[in-house]
Amino acid sequence: MKLIFWISFLLVGYAYVGYAALLSVLVRLRQRSVHKAYITPTVSIVIAARNEEKNLPQKLQNLRLLQYPQELIQIVVVSDGSTDGTAAFLQSCEPQIVAVILDDSHGKANALNEAVRHTTGEILCFLDTRQNVDVNALSELVSCLADPEIGAASGELLLENAAGKPEDALGLYWKIEKIVRKLESATGSVVGVTGAIYAIRREFYREIPPGTILDDVHVPMMVARQGKRVVFEPLAIARDRIFAEKGKEFSRKVRTLTGNYQLLKQEPWLISPANPLLFRLISHKLLRLLVPLLLVVMVVSSAACQGTFYLVIFWLQMGFYLLALLGALNPGAKRIQPVAIANTFVMLNAAAAFAFYNFVAGRKKVWV
């Protein structure tokens, strides 16, 4: 049981800290730079929208402020079976906005494929409606694609609360995630992009299978399969608000993690030697799916082991989960950082457990 405990402990530690530590060593041994240049190819901005009547006017106004030659920008917005005024609003927009109206909803993947068929730009830039992007975001993404080794570039998503400040608990999670992405980028390629803001050379886009949940993992993995790097550009920023609605952030994580399972079934080459990013995919994405099971094993094995040391370890785990429960029952307690961290960690791993259930049960959700 002691061996089982330590194997589980080390795997959890590797998933959240060890992989980043390994990448930091690789950076010192073999850093791969990006040869940026501020070029101005034609760009098609692609936005898939469903029932976004309230957000689209602000989003389009945000895009008009981009520091990039407006005459070189094409904006393609697809309404995926919207039941509000999204379609009517798009049809009333100026001719520079290419509106693609789908009467029925078939999911985001299908909507993106339809939008891309109407694009003309050398570069495809994918954005979501909810987030605002900084004025230099597009030019920073495109500058990465001046490097012929780069096939796609991801921007950075900043999560903010209602006051416009980073949320402490999720902020810590995102800090770790961004560190990993920066290190992956500096040593080769990232295994996923920020769905709210990324760009790809047109020739490397491959149609996304219908029903795909994680286009922001499928698209970059297809780029890597074609021998090109996918990099992370922290200067290309999209800003989003953390959902205040109870359970909304949890639902987003369940959907995202369910998408990881779906990809493995949909694209079996991802877990074969044909995937040039296999080790990174396992370390960054897949191992985290096992963490809920490993956490249970740690509790059970430490309880079964004899000795004061393992007894203390068991009760430390219980204390950690009690802090998480306190945060769930009393949201105000999450102002205390240890409570917030424990609550977020447990929430993320509960989401991973629900994602596994969704996959086994065949449940999926293509829009949030």
C-alpha positions in Angstrom: 0.0 0.0 0.0 2.9 2.4 0.7 4.2 1.9 -2.9 0.7 2.5 -4.3 0.4 5.7 -2.2 3.8 7.1 -3.4 3.2 6.2 -7.0 -0.2 8.0 -6.9 1.4 11.0 -5.0 4.2 11.3 -7.6 1.8 11.1 -10.5 -0.4 13.9 -9.1 2.7 16.0 -8.4 4.0 15.4 -11.9 0.7 16.4 -13.4 0.6 19.8 -11.7 4.2 20.7 -10.9 6.7 18.1 -12.2 5.8 18.5 -15.9 6.4 22.2 -15.7 9.7 21.6 -13.8 10.8 19.2 -16.5 10.0 21.8 -19.2 11.9 24.5 -17.4 15.0 22.2 -17.5 14.5 21.6 -21.2 14.3 25.4 -21.8 17.8 25.7 -20.5 19.1 22.9 -22.6 17.2 23.6 -25.9 15.2 26.8 -26.2 13.5 27.4 -29.5 12.8 31.0 -30.3 10.1 32.5 -32.5 11.4 34.8 -35.3 8.7 37.5 -35.1 8.2 40.2 -37.8 5.3 42.7 -38.0 3.9 41.6 -41.3 0.4 42.4 -42.7 -1.1 39.5 -44.7 -4.8 39.4 -45.2 -6.7 38.1 -42.2 -10.1 36.5 -41.9 -11.5 36.8 -38.4 -13.9 33.9 -37.7 -16.5 34.0 -35.0 -19.1 31.3 -34.3 -22.1 32.7 -32.5 -25.3 31.2 -31.0 -27.8 33.5 -29.3 -25.2 36.3 -29.0 -27.4 39.3 -29.9 -26.3 41.1 -26.7 -22.6 40.5 -27.1 -22.1 41.0 -30.9 -22.4 44.8 -31.1 -19.7 45.3 -28.5 -17.5 42.6 -30.1 -17.6 44.2 -33.5 -16.9 47.6 -32.0 -13.9 46.0 -30.3 -12.6 44.6 -33.6 -12.8 48.1 -35.2 -10.2 49.3 -32.7 -7.6 46.7 -33.7 -4.2 48.1 -34.7 -4.1 46.3 -38.0 -4.9 47.7 -41.5 -8.7 47.4 -41.5 -8.8 47.0 -45.3 -6.9 43.7 -44.8 -9.3 42.3 -42.3 -12.3 40.3 -43.3 -14.8 39.4 -40.5 -17.0 36.3 -40.9 -19.6 35.7 -38.3 -21.8 32.6 -38.4 -25.1 32.3 -36.5 -25.6 28.7 -35.6 -29.3 28.3 -35.4 -29.7 31.3 -33.1 -33.2 31.8 -31.7 -32.8 35.4 -30.6 -32.0 38.4 -32.8 -28.5 37.3 -33.7 -29.3 36.5 -37.3 -31.3 39.8 -37.9 -28.5 41.8 -36.3 -25.9 40.3 -38.6 -28.0 40.8 -41.7 -28.2 44.5 -40.8 -24.4 44.9 -40.4 -22.2 46.8 -42.9 -21.0 44.8 -46.0 -17.5 44.3 -44.4 -19.2 41.8 -42.1 -19.8 38.5 -43.8 -22.9 37.0 -42.2 -23.4 33.2 -42.5 -26.8 32.3 -41.2 -27.5 28.7 -40.4 -31.2 27.9 -39.7 -30.5 24.9 -37.5 -27.8 24.4 -34.9 -25.3 21.7 -35.5 -22.7 22.8 -33.0 -19.7 25.0 -32.9 -17.4 22.7 -35.0 -19.9 22.7 -37.9 -20.3 26.5 -37.6 -16.6 27.1 -37.8 -16.3 24.9 -40.8 -19.1 26.8 -42.5 -17.5 30.1 -41.6 -14.1 29.1 -43.0 -15.7 28.3 -46.4 -16.5 32.0 -46.7 -13.1 33.3 -45.7 -10.5 34.7 -48.1 -7.6 35.7 -45.8 -4.2 34.2 -45.8 -4.5 33.9 -42.0 -7.5 32.6 -40.1 -8.0 34.2 -36.7 -10.6 32.5 -34.4 -12.3 34.6 -31.7 -15.3 34.2 -29.4 -18.0 36.8 -28.9 -17.8 37.2 -25.2 -14.2 38.4 -24.7 -12.7 41.7 -25.7 -9.3 41.6 -27.3 -6.5 44.1 -26.8 -5.9 46.5 -29.7 -2.5 44.9 -30.5 -3.7 41.3 -30.2 -4.1 40.5 -33.9 -0.8 42.0 -35.0 1.0 40.1 -32.2 -0.5 36.8 -33.4 0.3 37.5 -37.0 3.8 38.5 -36.2 4.5 34.9 -34.9 3.4 33.5 -38.2 6.2 35.4 -40.0 8.3 32.5 -38.8 8.0 29.7 -41.5 8.2 27.0 -38.8 5.1 28.3 -37.1 1.7 27.0 -38.3 -0.5 28.5 -35.5 -0.2 30.9 -32.6 -2.3 31.1 -29.5 -3.1 34.2 -27.5 -3.6 34.6 -23.8 -6.9 34.6 -21.9 -7.0 36.8 -18.8 -9.7 35.9 -16.4 -11.0 38.8 -14.3 -13.7 39.3 -11.7 -16.4 42.0 -11.8 -13.9 44.6 -10.6 -11.5 43.8 -13.5 -9.0 42.1 -11.2 -7.7 38.5 -11.5 -9.7 36.0 -9.4 -7.4 34.5 -6.8 -8.1 30.8 -6.9 -8.8 30.3 -10.6 -6.1 32.9 -11.2 -3.6 30.5 -9.5 -4.8 27.7 -11.7 -4.4 29.8 -14.8 -1.0 31.0 -13.7 0.2 27.4 -13.6 -1.5 26.7 -17.0 0.1 29.7 -18.6 3.5 28.8 -17.3 3.2 25.4 -18.8 2.0 26.8 -22.1 4.9 29.3 -22.2 7.4 26.5 -21.5 5.9 24.2 -24.1 6.1 27.0 -26.6 9.7 27.8 -25.8 10.7 24.1 -26.2 8.6 23.3 -29.3 4.8 23.3 -29.4 1.8 23.7 -27.1 -0.8 21.0 -27.2 -3.8 23.3 -27.1 -4.6 26.9 -27.9 -6.8 29.5 -26.2 -10.2 29.0 -27.9 -11.0 32.7 -27.4 -8.0 33.9 -29.5 -5.8 32.0 -31.9 -4.6 32.2 -35.5 -3.5 29.7 -38.1 -2.1 29.7 -41.5 -5.0 29.0 -43.9 -3.2 26.1 -45.6 -3.0 24.1 -42.4 -6.7 24.3 -41.4 -8.4 20.9 -41.6 -12.2 20.6 -41.2 -13.2 19.8 -37.7 -15.3 16.7 -37.3 -18.9 17.5 -36.5 -19.7 17.5 -32.8 -16.1 18.2 -31.7 -16.1 19.9 -28.4 -12.5 21.0 -28.3 -11.7 22.7 -31.5 -8.9 24.5 -29.7 -7.1 21.2 -29.2 -8.1 19.5 -32.4 -7.0 22.4 -34.7 -3.4 22.8 -33.2 -2.9 19.0 -33.0 -3.6 18.8 -36.8 -1.1 21.6 -37.4 1.5 19.8 -35.4 0.8 16.6 -37.3 1.7 18.5 -40.5 5.1 19.3 -39.1 4.6 22.9 -37.9 5.0 24.4 -34.5 2.1 25.8 -32.4 3.3 28.6 -30.1 1.9 30.7 -27.3 2.1 34.5 -27.6 1.3 36.2 -24.2 1.1 39.7 -25.8 -2.0 38.7 -27.7 -4.6 39.1 -25.0 -8.3 38.4 -24.7 -10.1 39.4 -21.5 -12.9 37.5 -20.0 -15.0 37.6 -16.8 -15.2 34.6 -14.4 -18.8 33.5 -14.3 -20.6 34.8 -11.2 -23.5 32.4 -11.9 -23.3 29.5 -9.5 -22.1 26.3 -11.2 -21.3 28.0 -14.6 -17.5 27.7 -14.2 -17.9 24.1 -13.1 -20.0 23.4 -16.2 -17.4 24.9 -18.5 -14.7 22.7 -17.0 -16.8 19.5 -17.3 -17.4 20.3 -20.9 -13.7 21.0 -21.6 -12.6 17.8 -19.9 -15.3 15.7 -21.6 -13.8 17.0 -24.9 -10.5 15.4 -24.1 -12.1 12.0 -23.9 -14.0 12.7 -27.1 -10.8 13.6 -28.9 -9.1 10.3 -27.9 -12.0 8.3 -29.4 -12.3 10.6 -32.4 -8.6 10.7 -33.3 -6.9 7.5 -32.1 -3.6 8.6 -33.7 -3.3 11.1 -30.8 -2.2 8.3 -28.5 0.1 6.6 -31.0 3.7 7.3 -32.2 2.1 9.2 -35.1 1.5 12.1 -32.8 4.7 14.3 -32.6 3.4 15.7 -29.3 2.4 12.5 -27.7 4.5 12.9 -24.5 3.2 16.5 -24.1 -0.4 15.4 -24.6 -0.1 12.7 -21.9 1.8 15.0 -19.5 -0.4 18.1 -20.0 -3.8 16.8 -20.7 -4.4 13.1 -20.2 -2.7 12.6 -16.9 -4.9 15.2 -15.3 -7.9 13.1 -16.3 -6.6 10.4 -13.9 -6.0 12.7 -11.0 -9.5 12.2 -9.4 -8.8 8.5 -9.2 -5.3 9.0 -7.9 -6.6 11.3 -5.2 -9.0 8.6 -4.0 -6.2 6.0 -4.1 -4.0 8.3 -2.0 -6.7 8.6 0.7 -7.4 4.9 0.8 -3.8 3.8 0.7 -2.6 6.3 3.4 -5.5 5.2 5.7 -4.4 1.5 5.2 -0.8 2.1 5.9 0.5 1.8 9.4 2.6 4.4 11.2 2.4 7.9 12.5 3.7 9.4 9.2 0.9 8.0 7.1 -1.7 8.8 9.7 -0.7 12.4 9.6 -0.8 12.4 5.8 -4.3 10.9 5.9 -5.6 13.7 8.2 -3.8 16.4 6.2 -5.8 15.2 3.2 -9.0 15.2 5.2 -8.2 18.7 6.4 -7.6 19.8 2.8 -11.0 18.4 1.7 -12.7 20.0 4.6 -11.4 23.4 3.5 -12.8 22.7 0.0 -16.2 21.8 1.6 -16.1 25.0 3.6 -15.5 27.0 0.4 -18.4 25.2 -1.3 -20.8 25.8 1.6 -19.7 29.3 2.4 -18.5 31.3 -0.7 -17.4 34.1 1.5 -14.8 31.8 3.1 -13.0 31.7 -0.3 -11.6 35.1 0.5 -9.1 33.0 2.6 -6.5 31.8 0.1 -6.0 28.3 1.4 -9.8 27.8 1.3 -10.0 29.2 -2.2 -7.1 27.0 -3.5 -8.6 23.8 -1.9 -12.1 24.6 -3.3 -10.8 25.2 -6.8 -8.6 22.1 -6.8 -11.4 19.9 -5.7 -13.8 21.6 -8.1 -11.5 21.0 -11.1 -11.0 17.3 -10.2 -14.7 16.8 -9.6 -15.3 18.2 -13.1 -12.8 15.7 -14.4 -14.8 12.9 -12.7 -18.1 14.2 -14.2 -16.3 14.4 -17.6 -15.5 10.7 -17.4 -19.1 10.0 -16.6 -20.3 12.1 -19.5 -18.0 10.3 -21.9 -19.1 6.8 -20.7 -22.7 7.8 -20.8 -22.3 9.4 -24.3 -23.4 12.9 -23.1 -21.9 16.0 -24.6 -22.6 19.7 -24.9 -21.3 21.7 -27.9 -22.3 25.2 -26.7 -21.9 26.8 -23.3 
